[in-house]
């Protein structure tokens, strides 16, 4: 019953993307009875304008053309399944399932405005419901009211929050949170971080300093670094991913606000171009609208 609920939410959350990609592809398939160059030109345009990206689009088109040629496919109806197969293959390649191994420290990074603090609250709620002992660290000490926002989410999720005064050293917050996590025998410590991209050098230095403290104080913890990206920003999200990957080595991506964009194709572009697994996707405002990412479910919800 729960799985059906999750899939229904996913399908509903991808409505705009389905209109942007799937419905246009269905119209194309109805219009063209044969697979020819014009058909491929239009398919290419649909994929690129859905923010799948030029490189990834060409990879998909080349794959479909090769299958069409080797299997002598003439019927456009069969293209839909080939498209699904290739997108699933891209999303699943070299991806291991993510599980919280206790103790685990999760550093959550991303620019301001992408929904980072909200994502942390939703992750805390999800893992608490799954029986994990979770603690939060309010490491974004620069943005006004960031710690208060995190405390509100901590109360909602029923998990403790370690915080210092606004403007204090974020690394000191992480240090205290690690001590609290160890002394209370927590399974998962989730750390918020600052996201002021206009001051890039300071931001990256800050993240590196946090990393050093984690390595020194909590070497036994399994470490993950999740980058939160706003799906509505499309290709700009890939630029952010490149920047953060250089600075802190991202192990997973959380893509928020998928329900608010027709350009959900960016999911495919990010995985293809960055080769970083998508771990969670946000398909709504509610606390349970952050879902673990499953490639098969995503593609089925998109093409159903």
HUPELIN-V469767 format. One record per residue. RES is the residue in three letters. SS is DSSP state (alpha for helix, beta for strand, coil for the rest). OMEGA is omega in radians with two decimals (NA if undefined). Layout:
{{RES,SS,OMEGA} {RES,SS,OMEGA}}
This chain:
{{UNK,coil,-3.10} {UNK,alpha,-3.11} {UNK,alpha,3.13} {UNK,alpha,3.11} {UNK,alpha,3.13} {UNK,alpha,-3.11} {UNK,alpha,3.11} {UNK,alpha,3.12} {UNK,alpha,3.14} {UNK,alpha,-3.12} {UNK,alpha,3.12} {UNK,alpha,-3.12} {UNK,alpha,-3.13} {UNK,coil,-3.11} {UNK,alpha,-3.08} {UNK,alpha,3.12} {UNK,alpha,3.12} {UNK,alpha,3.09} {UNK,alpha,-3.09} {UNK,alpha,-3.10} {UNK,coil,-2.93} {UNK,alpha,-3.10} {UNK,alpha,3.11} {UNK,alpha,3.10} {UNK,alpha,3.11} {UNK,alpha,3.09} {UNK,alpha,3.13} {UNK,alpha,-3.13} {UNK,alpha,3.12} {UNK,alpha,-3.07} {UNK,alpha,-3.12} {UNK,coil,3.11} {UNK,coil,-3.13} {UNK,beta,3.10} {UNK,coil,3.12} {UNK,coil,-3.08} {UNK,alpha,3.13} {UNK,alpha,3.11} {UNK,alpha,-3.11} {UNK,alpha,3.11} {UNK,alpha,-3.12} {UNK,alpha,3.10} {UNK,alpha,3.11} {UNK,alpha,-3.13} {UNK,alpha,3.13} {UNK,alpha,-3.09} {UNK,alpha,-3.13} {UNK,alpha,-3.12} {UNK,alpha,3.06} {UNK,coil,3.11} {UNK,coil,3.01} {UNK,coil,3.08} {UNK,coil,-3.05} {UNK,alpha,-3.09} {UNK,alpha,-3.12} {UNK,alpha,3.10} {UNK,alpha,-3.12} {UNK,alpha,3.10} {UNK,alpha,3.14} {UNK,alpha,-3.13} {UNK,alpha,3.14} {UNK,alpha,3.13} {UNK,alpha,-3.11} {UNK,alpha,3.12} {UNK,alpha,-3.14} {UNK,alpha,3.12} {UNK,alpha,3.13} {UNK,alpha,-3.11} {UNK,alpha,-3.06} {UNK,alpha,-3.09} {UNK,alpha,3.13} {UNK,coil,-3.14} {UNK,coil,3.12} {UNK,coil,-3.04} {UNK,beta,-3.11} {UNK,alpha,-3.14} {UNK,alpha,-3.06} {UNK,alpha,-3.10} {UNK,alpha,-3.11} {UNK,alpha,-3.12} {UNK,alpha,3.11} {UNK,alpha,3.12} {UNK,alpha,3.11} {UNK,alpha,-3.11} {UNK,alpha,-3.08} {UNK,alpha,-3.14} {UNK,alpha,3.09} {UNK,alpha,3.14} {UNK,alpha,3.12} {UNK,alpha,-3.06} {UNK,alpha,-3.07} {UNK,alpha,-3.02} {UNK,coil,3.10} {UNK,coil,-3.14} {UNK,coil,3.02} {UNK,coil,3.08} {UNK,coil,3.10} {UNK,coil,3.05} {UNK,coil,3.09} {UNK,coil,3.09} {UNK,coil,-3.06} {UNK,coil,-0.14} {UNK,coil,-3.11} {UNK,beta,3.04} {UNK,beta,-3.08} {UNK,beta,3.09} {UNK,beta,-3.11} {UNK,beta,-3.07} {UNK,beta,3.13} {UNK,coil,-3.13} {UNK,coil,3.11} {UNK,coil,3.05} {UNK,coil,-3.11} {UNK,coil,-3.12} {UNK,coil,-3.06} {UNK,alpha,-3.10} {UNK,alpha,3.09} {UNK,alpha,3.12} {UNK,alpha,3.13} {UNK,alpha,3.12} {UNK,alpha,-3.13} {UNK,alpha,3.09} {UNK,alpha,3.13} {UNK,alpha,3.13} {UNK,alpha,-3.12} {UNK,alpha,-3.09} {UNK,alpha,3.06} {UNK,alpha,3.11} {UNK,alpha,3.12} {UNK,coil,3.03} {UNK,coil,3.14} {UNK,coil,3.03} {UNK,coil,-2.98} {UNK,beta,3.03} {UNK,beta,-3.10} {UNK,beta,3.07} {UNK,beta,-3.12} {UNK,coil,-3.06} {UNK,coil,3.05} {UNK,coil,-3.05} {UNK,coil,-3.08} {UNK,coil,-3.09} {UNK,coil,-3.13} {UNK,coil,3.08} {UNK,coil,3.12} {UNK,alpha,-3.13} {UNK,alpha,3.12} {UNK,alpha,3.13} {UNK,alpha,-3.14} {UNK,alpha,3.12} {UNK,alpha,3.10} {UNK,alpha,3.11} {UNK,alpha,3.10} {UNK,alpha,3.10} {UNK,alpha,3.13} {UNK,alpha,-3.08} {UNK,alpha,-3.13} {UNK,coil,3.14} {UNK,coil,-3.14} {UNK,beta,3.14} {UNK,beta,3.03} {UNK,beta,-3.12} {UNK,coil,3.00} {UNK,coil,3.12} {UNK,coil,3.09} {UNK,coil,3.12} {UNK,coil,3.14} {UNK,coil,-3.05} {UNK,coil,-3.13} {UNK,alpha,-3.13} {UNK,alpha,3.11} {UNK,alpha,3.09} {UNK,alpha,3.14} {UNK,alpha,3.11} {UNK,alpha,-3.13} {UNK,alpha,-3.13} {UNK,alpha,3.11} {UNK,alpha,3.12} {UNK,alpha,3.13} {UNK,alpha,-3.14} {UNK,alpha,-3.13} {UNK,alpha,-3.07} {UNK,alpha,3.14} {UNK,coil,3.09} {UNK,coil,-3.11} {UNK,coil,3.08} {UNK,coil,-2.98} {UNK,beta,3.02} {UNK,beta,3.13} {UNK,beta,-3.06} {UNK,beta,3.00} {UNK,beta,3.13} {UNK,coil,3.14} {UNK,coil,-3.10} {UNK,coil,-3.08} {UNK,coil,-3.02} {UNK,alpha,3.14} {UNK,alpha,3.11} {UNK,alpha,-2.93} {UNK,alpha,-3.05} {UNK,alpha,3.13} {UNK,alpha,-3.13} {UNK,alpha,-3.11} {UNK,alpha,3.07} {UNK,alpha,3.13} {UNK,alpha,-3.12} {UNK,alpha,3.11} {UNK,alpha,3.11} {UNK,alpha,3.08} {UNK,alpha,3.13} {UNK,alpha,-3.13} {UNK,alpha,3.13} {UNK,alpha,3.12} {UNK,alpha,-3.13} {UNK,alpha,-3.12} {UNK,alpha,-3.00} {UNK,alpha,-3.02} {UNK,coil,-3.06} {UNK,coil,-3.12} {UNK,coil,-3.10} {UNK,coil,3.02} {UNK,beta,-3.02} {UNK,beta,3.05} {UNK,beta,3.04} {UNK,beta,3.14} {UNK,beta,3.06} {UNK,beta,3.10} {UNK,beta,3.13} {UNK,beta,3.11} {UNK,beta,-3.08} {UNK,alpha,-3.08} {UNK,alpha,-3.14} {UNK,alpha,3.03} {UNK,coil,-3.06} {UNK,alpha,3.10} {UNK,alpha,3.11} {UNK,alpha,3.14} {UNK,alpha,3.08} {UNK,alpha,3.11} {UNK,alpha,-3.12} {UNK,alpha,3.14} {UNK,alpha,-3.12} {UNK,alpha,-3.11} {UNK,alpha,3.13} {UNK,alpha,3.11} {UNK,alpha,-3.02} {UNK,alpha,-3.00} {UNK,alpha,3.13} {UNK,coil,-3.07} {UNK,coil,3.09} {UNK,coil,3.14} {UNK,beta,-3.13} {UNK,beta,2.99} {UNK,beta,-3.11} {UNK,beta,-3.08} {UNK,beta,3.00} {UNK,coil,3.10} {UNK,alpha,-3.14} {UNK,alpha,-3.07} {UNK,alpha,-3.08} {UNK,coil,3.03} {UNK,coil,-3.02} {UNK,coil,3.12} {UNK,coil,3.07} {UNK,coil,3.12} {UNK,alpha,3.05} {UNK,alpha,-3.10} {UNK,alpha,-3.12} {UNK,alpha,-3.11} {UNK,alpha,-3.12} {UNK,alpha,-3.09} {UNK,alpha,-3.04} {UNK,alpha,-3.06} {UNK,alpha,-3.02} {UNK,coil,3.02} {UNK,coil,-3.10} {UNK,coil,2.98} {UNK,beta,-3.09} {UNK,beta,-3.13} {UNK,beta,3.02} {UNK,beta,3.12} {UNK,beta,-3.11} {UNK,coil,3.12} {UNK,coil,-3.05} {UNK,coil,-3.00} {UNK,coil,-3.06} {UNK,coil,-3.13} {UNK,coil,-3.13} {UNK,coil,3.00} {UNK,beta,-3.03} {UNK,beta,2.96} {UNK,beta,-3.07} {UNK,coil,3.07} {UNK,coil,-3.03} {UNK,alpha,-3.12} {UNK,alpha,-3.14} {UNK,alpha,-3.14} {UNK,alpha,-3.09} {UNK,alpha,3.10} {UNK,alpha,3.14} {UNK,alpha,-3.11} {UNK,alpha,-3.02} {UNK,alpha,-3.13} {UNK,coil,NA}}
